[in-house]
Amino acid sequence: MNHYEIRYSMDGMPDGYVGKSSKWANDEKSALKHLLKKAPDKTGFCVFKRGAKGRILSIKQLELE
């Protein structure tokens, strides 16, 4: 399994807010499934599991030390 860091912004939060979540998964798509109701659209907009709307900014695989 790989470790992924997902950075996102959420509607309703102050300007410049960047949230960060860490997930373990086999690939990026699986990591997003742990955080979202469905895959983001082409522009990155999505709905999170708790119903908030936002945008995925980046997904990065973290190196194991």
Buried (B, 14 or more C-beta within 10 A) or exposed (E): EBBBBBBBBEEEEEEEEEBEBEBEBEEBEBBBBEBBEEEBEEEEEBEBEEEBEBBBEEBEEEEEE
